């Protein structure tokens, strides 16, 4: 009975948040300062961020009082949510906009001082860092785009109905929050951040199996899908207070240079229980590769680096001259290789790459040559069509490698589509359960209709082309390199012309 009531309460809370999200978006659509969902997303996110922090501060303060400890809030009065946002009849209109935006303003208690954002940006943590540093960094990249203070008050009043008061409730809300992010990014089209489907993320974390005490990194973490899943994976291993301290203090690290996803990853990790997310707000590629030493290396890297894109000349100069390329994925691949720990405790990585990385030559070929000579590229999972819909139709692969030694053979596993399906879509995405056969195969490998292995000699003979098709499968045009596609099309066109010529001869003979 208790469990049923609790489940019903969480369901009601989730419905409540869904209703708040919808109504808040309707309110924000009326504000002329917001052009579309891509503007409304950060608007709603910073408001939820501050509400969540205040609820967490309430809980921490009560715990400190019960244990007789001194409590210092991350945000002081009158800048706490409870001071300026919690009352429905609180400051509104131009007064509210001025308090949020201006460097100096009349505060909710009637005194003059720093405006809200100016105060938050100036926060400083203790020597070893804490939430104040996180808050300051988040708001350095955040702008309030809403210009109507009355509509802003309406949104605040809606969000004030959310109560982050229990771990179960927070986890429920966090999952719904992630769904909201995905929905709004889908609506944003090309402007949205690249979203790695949660089943793919979960699969990659499962097979790499991070252990408590290891350092996990995503240098291109976006909204934090890999880091959240890795945190949850490690949390299950915590048995003692010291275990929890290890998890909180020295396990999860990320990098995200864009302000909006940087804010989202902070919120996402805080929602899931990481009290002080250690996310680098600058470009992870900004350090010269040869200056990254042993103290900078990590145990596990899980990431989906940006596909395509171009980096400025200053970034390219951080890489060896013969390895400089405008392809961002290849730059991140080199960074990942450099950042993995060496023997005696070799690091391991799981990386999402577009199909072009497998068959690319030139600089791409040289990077793969180094990968195979210095790392053990033990597995390539070939994903089926549409896994990353609607963001891209580019065929994608999962590379798994470690620093145990050079590659001797590469195992391939072709993840099949469900029976009767030709591809995945936005409305019919891949499910984690579909990886069950691959998970079972992972530690008990045998060749099959979906799995095959290729010795390193064959790959070297093939000029480090890793785009090796399933020997038991049909030709997959989506996974053929461009030159093969062109050649295949030309051959088919020639055959069609030959057949047409034969038909003409037959018709000519009939006419005679």
C-alpha positions in Angstrom: 0.0 0.0 0.0 2.8 2.4 0.9 4.7 1.6 -2.3 1.5 2.2 -4.3 0.9 5.6 -2.7 4.5 6.6 -3.3 4.3 5.5 -6.9 1.1 7.5 -7.4 2.7 10.5 -5.8 5.7 10.4 -8.1 3.4 9.9 -11.1 1.4 13.0 -10.0 4.6 15.0 -9.6 5.7 14.0 -13.1 2.3 15.0 -14.5 2.6 18.3 -12.6 6.0 19.0 -14.1 4.8 18.1 -17.6 1.9 20.5 -17.2 4.2 23.2 -15.9 6.6 22.8 -18.8 3.7 23.1 -21.3 2.1 26.1 -19.7 5.4 27.8 -19.2 6.3 27.4 -22.8 2.9 28.9 -23.8 3.5 31.9 -21.5 7.0 32.4 -22.9 5.8 32.3 -26.5 4.0 35.6 -25.7 7.3 37.4 -24.9 8.7 39.3 -27.9 12.2 38.8 -26.6 12.0 35.0 -27.2 12.1 33.9 -30.9 11.7 30.2 -30.5 12.2 27.0 -28.4 16.0 27.4 -28.6 15.5 30.8 -26.7 12.9 29.4 -24.3 14.9 26.4 -23.3 17.6 28.4 -21.4 14.9 30.7 -20.1 13.0 27.8 -18.4 16.3 26.0 -17.4 17.9 28.8 -15.3 14.6 29.3 -13.5 14.3 25.6 -12.7 18.0 25.5 -11.7 17.5 28.2 -9.0 14.3 26.6 -7.7 16.0 23.2 -7.5 19.0 24.7 -5.7 16.8 26.4 -3.1 14.9 23.2 -2.4 18.2 21.4 -1.9 19.4 24.2 0.4 16.3 23.7 2.5 17.0 20.0 2.9 20.7 20.6 3.7 19.8 23.3 6.3 17.3 21.0 8.1 19.9 18.2 8.1 22.5 20.6 9.6 20.2 21.7 12.3 19.3 18.2 13.3 23.0 17.2 13.5 24.0 20.4 15.3 26.3 21.6 12.5 26.8 25.1 11.1 25.1 25.6 7.7 26.3 28.1 5.1 24.0 28.5 2.1 25.4 28.6 -1.4 23.2 31.6 -2.1 22.6 34.2 0.6 19.5 36.3 1.3 17.9 38.2 -0.5 19.0 36.2 -3.6 17.5 32.8 -2.6 14.5 31.6 -4.5 12.4 31.9 -1.3 13.3 35.6 -1.0 12.3 36.8 -4.4 10.4 34.1 -6.3 8.4 32.0 -3.9 5.6 34.5 -3.3 3.0 34.7 -6.1 2.5 38.4 -5.4 6.3 39.1 -5.2 8.2 41.6 -7.4 7.0 41.7 -11.0 7.0 43.8 -14.1 9.9 46.2 -14.7 11.0 45.8 -11.1 11.5 42.1 -11.6 13.4 42.5 -14.9 15.7 45.1 -13.3 16.4 42.9 -10.3 17.3 40.0 -12.6 19.3 41.8 -15.3 20.9 44.9 -13.9 24.3 45.1 -12.2 22.7 47.2 -9.5 19.0 47.2 -8.5 16.5 47.5 -5.8 16.4 44.1 -4.2 13.2 42.3 -2.9 14.0 43.5 0.7 13.9 47.2 -0.4 17.7 47.8 -0.3 20.0 48.5 -3.2 22.6 46.1 -4.2 23.8 43.8 -7.0 21.2 42.4 -9.3 20.5 38.7 -9.3 22.6 37.6 -12.2 25.4 40.0 -11.2 25.4 38.5 -7.7 25.3 34.9 -8.9 28.2 35.5 -11.3 30.3 36.8 -8.5 30.0 33.8 -6.2 33.2 32.1 -5.1 33.6 28.7 -3.5 36.0 27.6 -0.8 39.6 26.6 -1.6 38.6 23.1 -2.8 35.6 24.3 -4.7 31.9 23.9 -4.1 28.4 24.7 -5.5 29.1 28.5 -5.5 31.8 28.0 -8.2 29.3 25.9 -10.2 26.6 28.6 -9.9 29.0 31.4 -10.8 30.3 29.6 -13.9 26.7 28.7 -15.1 25.5 32.2 -14.9 28.5 33.7 -16.5 27.2 32.1 -19.7 23.5 32.7 -19.1 21.4 35.7 -20.3 17.8 36.4 -19.4 16.1 37.0 -22.8 12.7 37.6 -21.4 11.7 41.3 -21.5 8.2 41.2 -20.1 8.4 41.1 -16.3 4.8 40.1 -15.9 5.1 37.1 -18.1 8.4 36.2 -16.3 6.5 36.3 -13.0 3.9 33.9 -14.5 6.6 31.4 -15.4 8.3 31.7 -12.0 4.9 31.0 -10.3 4.4 27.9 -12.4 7.9 26.6 -11.7 7.4 27.3 -8.0 4.9 24.5 -8.0 7.7 21.9 -8.4 9.1 20.6 -5.2 12.4 18.8 -5.3 12.1 17.3 -1.8 13.1 13.6 -2.1 15.7 11.6 -4.0 13.0 9.4 -5.6 11.1 12.5 -6.7 14.3 14.1 -8.0 15.1 11.0 -10.1 11.5 11.0 -11.5 11.7 14.7 -12.4 15.2 14.3 -13.9 14.0 11.7 -16.4 11.1 13.9 -17.4 13.4 16.9 -17.5 15.7 15.0 -20.0 12.6 14.2 -22.1 11.8 17.9 -22.1 15.3 18.7 -23.3 15.2 16.2 -26.1 11.7 17.4 -27.2 12.8 21.1 -27.3 16.0 20.3 -29.1 14.1 18.3 -31.7 11.9 21.3 -32.2 15.0 23.5 -32.6 16.1 21.5 -35.6 19.7 22.0 -36.7 20.2 24.5 -33.8 19.7 21.7 -31.2 22.5 19.9 -29.5 23.3 16.4 -30.8 21.5 13.9 -28.7 22.9 10.4 -28.0 20.0 8.0 -27.4 19.9 6.8 -23.8 19.8 3.1 -24.8 23.1 3.6 -26.7 24.6 5.5 -23.7 23.5 2.8 -21.3 24.9 0.1 -23.5 28.3 1.8 -23.7 28.5 2.3 -19.9 27.4 -1.3 -19.3 30.2 -2.8 -21.4 33.0 -0.5 -20.2 31.7 -1.1 -16.6 33.4 1.9 -14.8 34.5 1.0 -11.2 34.3 3.1 -8.1 37.7 4.8 -7.7 38.2 5.2 -11.4 38.1 8.6 -13.1 35.5 8.9 -15.9 35.6 11.7 -18.5 33.5 13.0 -21.3 35.4 15.8 -23.0 32.4 16.7 -25.2 29.6 16.0 -22.7 26.7 18.1 -24.1 23.9 17.8 -21.7 25.6 15.0 -19.8 24.0 11.8 -20.9 27.2 9.7 -20.5 28.2 11.3 -17.2 24.7 10.8 -15.7 24.7 7.2 -16.7 28.2 6.6 -15.4 27.3 8.3 -12.1 24.3 6.1 -11.7 26.4 3.1 -12.5 29.0 4.0 -9.8 26.3 4.9 -7.3 25.1 1.3 -7.2 28.6 0.3 -6.1 28.6 2.6 -3.1 28.4 0.8 0.2 30.0 3.2 2.7 30.3 6.9 3.5 33.9 6.8 2.0 32.5 5.3 -1.2 30.1 8.1 -1.5 32.8 10.7 -0.9 34.9 9.1 -3.6 32.0 9.2 -6.0 31.2 12.9 -5.2 34.8 14.2 -5.1 36.9 12.4 -7.8 34.9 10.3 -10.2 33.0 12.3 -12.8 34.5 15.0 -15.1 33.4 16.6 -18.3 34.0 19.4 -20.8 31.4 21.5 -22.6 32.2 24.8 -24.3 28.7 26.0 -25.3 26.9 28.0 -22.7 23.4 26.4 -23.0 24.5 22.7 -22.9 26.9 23.7 -20.1 24.0 24.9 -18.0 22.0 21.8 -18.9 24.7 19.4 -17.9 25.1 21.1 -14.5 21.4 20.9 -13.9 21.2 17.3 -15.1 24.0 16.1 -12.9 22.7 18.0 -9.8 19.3 16.5 -10.4 20.8 13.0 -10.4 22.7 13.6 -7.1 26.2 14.9 -8.0 26.7 17.7 -5.6 29.6 19.5 -7.3 29.8 18.7 -11.0 33.3 19.2 -12.3 32.6 20.4 -15.9 35.2 22.4 -17.8 33.4 25.3 -19.5 36.1 25.8 -22.2 37.1 23.9 -25.3 38.6 20.5 -24.4 40.9 20.8 -27.5 42.6 24.0 -26.3 45.7 22.3 -24.8 48.7 21.3 -26.9 48.5 17.5 -27.1 52.2 17.0 -26.2 51.6 18.9 -22.9 49.0 16.4 -21.6 50.9 14.2 -19.2 50.3 11.4 -16.8 48.6 13.5 -14.2 46.0 14.6 -16.8 45.1 11.0 -17.8 41.9 9.2 -16.8 40.7 5.6 -16.5 37.6 5.7 -18.7 36.4 8.0 -21.5 32.8 7.8 -22.8 31.9 10.3 -25.4 30.1 11.2 -28.6 32.3 14.0 -30.0 30.8 16.5 -32.5 30.4 15.3 -36.1 31.9 17.7 -38.6 32.5 21.3 -37.6 35.7 23.3 -37.9 38.1 24.5 -35.3 40.1 27.8 -35.4 43.8 27.7 -36.4 44.9 28.1 -32.8 43.3 24.9 -31.9 44.7 23.0 -34.9 48.2 24.1 -33.8 47.8 22.0 -30.6 48.1 18.9 -32.8 51.1 17.4 -34.7 51.4 18.9 -38.1 50.8 15.6 -39.9 47.6 15.1 -37.8 46.0 18.5 -38.2 42.5 18.4 -39.7 39.3 20.4 -39.7 37.3 17.3 -38.8 36.4 17.8 -35.1 35.7 14.1 -34.6 39.3 13.3 -35.5 40.7 16.0 -33.2 38.7 14.6 -30.3 39.8 11.0 -31.2 43.4 12.1 -30.8 42.6 13.9 -27.5 41.0 10.7 -26.2 44.0 8.6 -27.2 46.3 11.0 -25.3 44.1 11.2 -22.2 43.9 7.5 -21.5 46.0 6.2 -18.7 49.0 4.0 -19.6 50.3 0.8 -18.0 50.3 -0.5 -15.3 46.6 0.5 -15.2 45.6 1.1 -18.8 42.6 3.3 -19.6 39.7 2.3 -21.9 37.3 4.2 -24.1 34.0 4.0 -25.9 33.5 6.6 -28.7 30.7 7.3 -31.1 32.1 8.0 -34.6 30.5 8.6 -38.1 31.2 6.0 -40.7 33.6 8.2 -42.5 36.2 7.7 -39.8 36.3 4.0 -40.6 37.1 4.3 -44.3 38.8 7.7 -44.3 42.4 7.9 -45.6 45.1 10.6 -45.5 45.2 12.3 -42.1 42.4 10.0 -40.9 44.4 7.0 -42.0 47.4 8.2 -40.1 45.4 8.6 -37.0 43.9 5.1 -37.3 47.4 3.7 -37.9 48.6 5.2 -34.6 45.4 4.0 -32.9 46.0 0.4 -34.0 49.7 0.4 -33.3 49.5 1.9 -29.8 46.1 0.9 -28.6 44.0 -2.2 -28.6 40.9 -1.5 -30.8 39.2 -4.6 -29.8 35.6 -3.9 -30.8 33.6 -2.0 -33.4 29.8 -2.0 -33.0 28.1 -1.1 -36.3 24.8 0.6 -35.6 21.8 0.3 -37.9 20.1 3.1 -39.8 18.2 5.8 -38.0 19.7 5.3 -34.5 20.5 9.0 -34.4 17.3 10.3 -36.1 16.2 13.0 -36.5 19.6 14.6 -36.0 21.5 12.8 -38.7 21.1 9.9 -41.1 24.9 9.4 -41.2 25.7 5.7 -40.4 27.4 5.5 -37.0 29.7 3.1 -35.1 30.9 2.6 -31.6 34.6 2.2 -31.1 35.9 0.5 -28.0 39.7 0.5 -27.3 42.1 0.4 -24.5 45.8 1.0 -23.7 46.7 -2.7 -23.0 48.9 -2.9 -26.1 48.7 -2.9 -29.9 45.7 -4.3 -31.8 46.0 -7.9 -32.8 42.5 -8.4 -34.1 39.3 -6.3 -34.3 35.9 -7.8 -33.5 32.9 -6.4 -35.3 29.3 -6.7 -34.2 26.5 -5.6 -36.5 23.6 -4.6 -34.3 20.5 -5.8 -36.2 17.2 -3.9 -36.7 14.1 -5.5 -35.1 12.3 -8.0 -37.2 10.3 -6.2 -40.0 11.9 -2.8 -39.5 14.0 -1.0 -42.2 15.3 1.8 -39.9 14.7 3.6 -36.6 12.8 6.9 -36.5 12.2 9.7 -34.0 8.9 8.1 -33.0 10.2 4.5 -33.1 13.7 4.8 -31.6 16.1 2.0 -30.5 15.5 0.3 -27.2 18.0 -0.9 -24.6 16.5 -4.4 -24.6 17.6 -4.7 -28.3 21.3 -4.8 -27.1 20.6 -8.0 -25.0 22.1 -10.3 -27.5 25.2 -8.1 -28.0 25.7 -7.8 -24.2 25.5 -11.6 -23.9 28.1 -12.0 -26.7 30.5 -9.3 -25.3 32.2 -11.6 -22.8 31.7 -14.9 -24.7 32.7 -14.0 -28.2 32.0 -16.3 -31.2 31.6 -15.6 -34.8 28.0 -15.6 -36.0 25.7 -13.9 -38.5 26.2 -10.6 -36.6 29.7 -11.0 -35.4 33.1 -11.5 -37.1 36.7 -10.8 -36.4 39.5 -9.4 -38.6 43.2 -9.9 -38.0 45.4 -6.8 -37.9 47.4 -7.9 -40.9 44.3 -7.8 -43.1 43.6 -4.2 -41.9 47.1 -3.1 -42.5 47.0 -4.6 -46.0 43.8 -2.7 -46.6 45.6 0.7 -45.8 44.0 0.9 -42.3 40.5 0.9 -43.8 38.2 -0.3 -40.9 35.1 -0.3 -43.0 34.9 -4.1 -43.3 31.5 -5.4 -44.1 29.8 -8.4 -42.5 31.0 -11.5 -44.5 27.6 -13.2 -43.9 25.4 -10.2 -44.7 24.1 -8.4 -47.7 25.8 -5.4 -49.2 24.8 -2.4 -47.2 24.9 0.7 -49.4 24.8 2.9 -46.3 28.1 1.6 -45.1 30.0 1.6 -48.4 32.7 4.3 -48.8 32.0 6.9 -51.5 34.4 5.5 -54.1 32.7 2.1 -53.8 29.3 3.6 -54.0 30.3 5.4 -57.2 31.9 2.3 -58.7 28.8 0.2 -57.8 26.4 2.7 -59.4 28.5 2.9 -62.5 28.6 -0.9 -62.9 24.9 -1.1 -62.4 24.3 1.7 -65.0 26.5 -0.1 -67.5 24.6 -3.4 -67.0 21.3 -1.5 -67.4 22.6 -0.1 -70.7 23.7 -3.5 -71.9 20.3 -5.0 -71.1 18.6 -2.1 -72.9 20.8 -2.7 -75.9 19.8 -6.4 -75.9 16.1 -5.5 -75.7 16.5 -3.1 -78.7 18.1 -5.9 -80.7 15.3 -8.3 -79.8 12.7 -5.6 -80.8 14.5 -4.9 -84.0 14.5 -8.6 -84.9 10.8 -8.8 -84.2 10.2 -5.8 -86.4 11.9 -7.5 -89.3 
